[in-house]
Amino acid sequence: MGTVHALPARTPAPTVREAAGTYLATIADAGTRRTYGVVLDRLAAHYGPDAHLAALADPDRLAAWFTGQWGDSAARTWNTRMNALHSATGYWRQQGWLVDDPTVRLRMRPTPADRDRALSRDQVDALLGDKAPALRDRVLWHLLYETAARAEEALRLDVRDLDMPARTARTRRKGGARDVIAWQTGTARLLPRLLAGRRSGPVFLTDRRARPSVAVADVDPTTGRARLSYRRAAELFEEHTVRVLGERATLHQLRHSALTHAAEDGASTPMLMALSGHTSVRSLAKYARPSAESLARWQAERDPARR
């Protein structure tokens, strides 16, 4: 008589929320993780806290939910959300949690070239010249425009990273490379007031004391306040731009504007790459494109009828 072997117990498929958390933990870049998390949080909320991934097997239901969420969005937003969903479901299939692709009913949308993301110099002057916002926020906005740094690179700065006399700071670029950013007079005048003699801790702090769960490295030992988050910094800037400009702008547009304006002023490609932290000229190109305002001024200055 043959030997009877017990089959290993089958591991149940995770819930949608558990699977979302597992996938997000594989994403190293904080910005991407935050963006993709928006989609997956809503997905988990729609299917319910106890729903397993098998609930995604109906592609029509998934497509109807996704279209209801972002059907009226711009093509770029739709595609960003689609990338998140497609990437997550692909990962879940690799784990054996899904058999088929539940996103088969969804398609990317064509996006027109975006050639006007930089703010004009007048707009930047209006935003940075307004003295109503809190000192912390004014310092951050000046720093982002003057250094052309990414918001994440500025927000992760600690006081010990700063070289105040040289007007420079050591930061970690996207991808983890260590680099130096340099600022100008606007930041140099405001930054000492913000630090108020502090010698350690994050440069940019929240308004309240940190919760016990916050990492020690993200808490100022003097005040007990936590490092300012990207989400809160972005919200404050967008509120400011609506009030001052009458339209919404993003923290990223300060970086974009700085590089565009530097290119218009004749900065060389090596200097622009040092300013931006890019390692590829191709990646830099979309930022260093002269604005429509600059193009019109250049044409007017060379108009034969003016001579």
Phi, psi and omega in degrees: 000137184289161178278136179265123179252133178285133177284143178296145179297136181281128179285122181296148178295145180290164173287167179301317181293319178296318180295322178297315180297320179297316180294314182299329180293344179274350184268118184282322185285124184296322180296315178296318180298320180292317181295313180293329180297328178302313182294312186289329175296317180292323178299313181296321179295323181293317184276344176100156187294335184255003183286132177272167184300338178301337179295340181276001185293341179269101184295334179292318179295318180296317180296321180295319178296313183297317180294324177295329180282314190230016181299330181266004182282163174296157183303321182295319179293315178305313183292324177296316178294322178297318178302318180297312182294317181295319180294318181294313181293328175296318178296318181295326177291323178298329179279354182082012181275337175233148179264308182253166179278112182282357182263015187297339181274354184254143181228148173295152178256143177294138181242129176290154178297132179261107184250012187221052182263346179282142173283152176287164179297323179296320178295317178297317179300320180293319182291315183280338181276347180286122184264005182287321182296165178299150181304317180305315183290322179296320178297314181300315183292319175299315182298317182295320181286318184287330181262343186061024179283156170290152181301319180298324181292326179282319184291336179274001179294139170252159181303324182289347177281346188274141169242090188298314180299324181275351183059043180225166176210149174271130178223172178250118183284172174301128184098348174101354181292139176278139183206175179240136172246151183229136182246179185240196189297322181304312178290318183300328180284328186266328188301315179300326178294323179292316183289326177050042177087357179296141182243359180206175180088172179297148177291312185256120188244156173288173180274345184240164178295148182288148173286157182301336183282348182289138180300144182302322181295342182256018181235135176281122184294339182280313185258342183077009180270154185268166175295138179294133181277157177298317183301313181292319178299318179295318179300315182296320180291319180296320176299320180295317182291324177296318181292319186273317185260344184079013179208158183276134173227164185245161176302324180299331181291338174294317176296312181302316182295319180300316181290320178298313182293323177295320178296319179296329180275003173097014178298138180288164179300314177301321180292320178295323179291323177293321180293318186274335186084007178288149174250359181233129177297326180298319179292326181289330191305320184290339179273329188267017179279125179303145182284167177298324178299315180293320178299316180296320179294319179297317179296318181296321181292336181253012181291119180302332182292343180280344187273000000 
